[in-house]
């Protein structure tokens, strides 16, 4: 449905005297970026499909994120890799917010990226009882989980992705038992899904 927001308003953010020039030192307007922003905005407003190809350095992320945020529509941004999704959330979304746009944004990854609190507690108890040998990095995971808002293992980059401890404590479709789990309300996956349901922009990857 048409939302009543206009190209000139979003385009003004990207011109030489616009908000983006004020928040990004050295920013110079690029005609390709303005053209893409205009096309994305019109496609969102009209509910149409759009295919855009643009070269490196065009500023593609901001060209679609700014009109998406301004539209108030629910938008899914799907990237080729998790790293690109993280870059959008950590680098580009803060820039969008500095322009005075404040969309709720959630980064959504596959289950195996999040610590399962039930599995973590069970593994901790097994180690404490001597049933299994201590896993390298377990203490770091336990300390980090107490402070983490997301439970996303990418936050704890001191432990490699292939470290054995992750095999013991990460979530998966096989390990999730739903509302009957005593950690369900604290569960990082539960919280992520609830944030996503309430968010205007969801950033994820093609595989998921």
N, C-alpha and C positions, 0 to 999 in steps of 0.2 A: 504494500500500500504506500502511496505517496505520503511523505512525512512533513512536507512544508518547509524543509530547510533548503537553502539555495547555494548553488555553486560559488557565487561571488563571496559568500561569507567564509567558506572553507578555503577558497583560492586566496583570499586576502591574507590568510595565515602564512602562506608560502611566498609572498612577493617580497621585494627588496626591503620594504619598510614593515613587513609583517612580524608576527610574534615569533616565528621560527628564526628569523634573522636576529632577533633580540636575545634569544636563549642559546643559539649556537654560534659562537665566535667564528668568523670567517665564512659564514653561510652565504652562498650565492644562488639566486633562483635559477632553476633549470627548466627549460621549456618542456622537456620530455616528462619531468616529474609533474609539472602543472597539468599537462595534457592527460597523464594517467590519473591524477587525482580527480580531474573533471569527469573522466570516463567512468571511474569507479563510483563516484558520487551519483552520477546519472543512472548507472546500472542498479545501485542500491535503491534509489528513489523510485525507480520504475519496476523493480523486481525482475530485471532482465539478466540474461547470462552475458558474461564478458570474458574475452580471452586477451591478455596483454603480454607482449614480449618486449622486454626492455633490457638494455645492456648494463654491465657492471658500472656502478657509480651513479645510476639514475636516481637512486633514493626510493626504490620500490616499496620498502616496508612502510615508510611514512606516507607514501602516496596512497596506500590502501588503509592504513591504520587510522589516519586522521579523519577521512570521511566515514569510516566505520564507527569510530568513537562519536563523531558528531551526529550520526544518524539515530542513535538510541535503539537501533535494531540489534537483535541477537546475532552474533557473527562467530563462525568457527574459522580460525586460521590454522590451516594444516601445512606442515613443513616436511621437507624430505628427511630431516634428521632431528633427533632430540636436541642436539647442540644449537641448531638454528632456532628452535622454539625457545630455548633458554635465552638466546641472544635477543630475541624480540621482547621477551618479558623483562630482561635485566637492563637492556640498553634503549630500545625504541619506545616502549611503553612509558618509561619515566620522561622521555622527551615530549611525548604526546601530552602528558599531564602538565608539563611546564607551559604548555600552550593554553592551559585553562580548561582542557577536556579531562574528565575524570571517570572513565569507564571502569566498571568492576571487571577485573581480568583474572582468569585462572589458567594455570599451566597444567595440562592433564597428560599424564604418562601412563604406560602400561603398569599392571599390578606389580611386576617384578622390580620396579624402581622404588617401592615403598616398604619400609620395615613393618612387619607384622608384630604387633605388641604381644600377642598370645605366643607366637613362636619364640620371640625373644625371651619372654619370661620362662617358658619351658626349657629353653636351652640354658639360660642362666641357672635354673634349679638343677639341671643335670650336671652342669659343671661344678656347682657348689656341693652337690652330694658325692662327687667323685665318679659318677656313672660314665661321664665322658671327659676326655682331656680338655683343658682350656684351649679355646680357639684364639689365635692371635688377632688382636683388634677388638675383642669382645668388650673390654673395659671402655675403650673409646666410643664404641657404639652405644653402650649403656649411658655414658655421660652425655653424649650428644643428643640422644633421644629425649632426655629430660628438658632440653632447651629448644629442640626443633619444633617449628610450627607445621612443617609439611611431612617429615619422615622420609623425605626424598634422599636417597643415598648419594646423589650428586653433590649435596651440601658437604658431605664428609669426604673430600677429595684426597685426604691423607691415606685412605684405605683403597687400594686398587679395586676395580670392578670385578676382577676374577679372584679376589681374596676368599678363602674358604668360609670365613664367618658369614658372608652374605648368603651362602647356600643354606645356612641354618636359620636365618632370621627374616628373609624377605617374604613378601606376600605372593600369592599365586591363586589362580582360579581353584586349584585343588585344596588350598589351605584355608580359604575363606569359608566360614560357617554361618555368616549372617548374624541376625539380631540375637541369636541365642549365645553368641560369644560374649564373655564377661567384659571384653575390651571394646565392644562394638561402638559405644558412644565416643570413646577415646581414639578409635581406629583412624589412622592417617588416610586410608582409602575412603572410609565413610565421610570424613571431613572434606576430602578433596572433591568427592562427588556432590556433596551438598553445596560447596562453594561454586562448583561448575553450574549447578542447576540455577543458582542465583546470579550468575555473572552475565554481563552483556557480551563480553568477548572471551571465547575459549581458545586457547592455543594448544595444539596437539601435533601429532606427526602422522604421516600417511599410513604407516603400519597399523597404528591403533585405530 
